[in-house]
Amino acid sequence: MSNAYVEQTEGGYRIAGTRVSLDSIVHAFLRGQTAEAIAQSFPTLTLEQVYGAIAFYLANREAIDAYLAQRQADYEAQRQAARDADPMFYQKLADARRKLEPSRP
């Protein structure tokens, strides 16, 4: 599934000719950012490329939403595996975060 603006690569989608992921554009779009704002956030993209990516997403919404959900599930599984592999490190990290948090009245 590709078009002039989006290409499918090994395990993902990229804006054609760039290293910018379609994920980045879609997440910004779903947060309510305009195409113009997204283009400003990604200086390597033209406004035309951003509109093309959004159009690709809207035309393939079901498949891309499923792809994004799978990517999120994969991320969560990797995150949990890392925690399970080194629980002491993550405990130290949590302790350090607590020490850095400002005291609450």
C-alpha positions in Angstrom: 0.0 0.0 0.0 1.8 3.1 -1.2 1.2 6.2 -3.3 3.2 9.2 -4.5 3.5 10.6 -1.0 3.8 7.5 1.2 5.9 4.5 0.8 5.7 1.2 2.7 9.1 0.1 4.0 10.2 -2.8 6.1 7.8 -2.7 9.0 6.4 0.8 8.5 5.4 3.7 6.4 7.5 6.7 5.5 6.8 9.9 3.6 8.2 9.2 0.2 11.9 10.2 -0.2 12.3 11.1 3.5 12.9 9.4 6.8 9.8 10.9 8.4 7.3 8.3 9.5 3.7 8.4 8.6 3.1 7.7 12.2 4.4 11.1 13.2 2.1 12.9 10.7 -1.0 10.9 11.7 -0.5 11.4 15.4 -0.1 15.1 14.9 -3.2 15.2 12.7 -5.2 13.2 15.2 -4.1 15.7 17.9 -5.8 18.4 15.8 -2.8 20.0 14.2 -3.4 21.6 10.8 -1.4 20.5 7.8 0.4 23.9 8.0 1.4 23.3 11.6 2.6 19.8 10.8 4.7 21.1 7.9 6.3 23.7 10.2 7.1 20.9 12.7 8.8 18.9 9.9 11.0 21.3 7.9 12.1 18.5 5.6 8.5 18.1 4.3 6.6 20.3 2.0 3.0 21.3 2.6 2.1 19.2 -0.4 3.7 16.1 1.2 1.9 16.7 4.5 -1.5 17.0 2.7 -0.6 13.9 0.6 0.2 11.9 3.8 -3.1 13.0 5.5 -5.0 12.1 2.3 -3.3 8.7 2.3 -4.3 8.1 5.9 -7.9 9.1 5.4 -8.1 6.9 2.3 -6.7 3.9 4.2 -7.8 4.8 7.7 -8.9 1.3 8.9 -5.6 -0.3 7.8 -3.4 2.5 9.2 -5.3 2.6 12.5 -4.7 -1.2 12.8 -1.1 -0.7 11.9 -0.7 2.0 14.6 -2.5 -0.1 17.2 -0.1 -3.0 16.4 2.9 -0.7 16.7 1.6 0.5 20.1 1.1 -3.1 21.3 4.6 -4.0 20.1 6.1 -1.0 22.0 4.2 -2.0 25.2 5.5 -5.6 24.9 9.1 -4.4 24.4 8.7 -2.0 27.3 7.5 -4.7 29.6 10.2 -7.1 28.5 12.8 -4.5 29.3 11.3 -4.0 32.8 11.1 -7.8 33.4 14.8 -8.2 32.2 16.2 -5.7 34.7 13.7 -4.9 37.5 16.4 -3.4 39.7 17.3 -0.8 37.1 13.7 0.3 36.8 13.3 0.4 40.6 16.4 2.7 40.8 15.0 4.8 38.0 11.6 5.2 39.8 13.4 6.1 43.0 15.5 8.7 41.3 12.3 10.2 39.7 10.6 10.4 43.1 13.6 12.3 44.5 13.5 14.8 41.6 9.8 15.5 42.0 9.1 18.7 43.9 7.5 18.1 47.3 3.8 18.4 47.3 2.0 20.3 50.1 
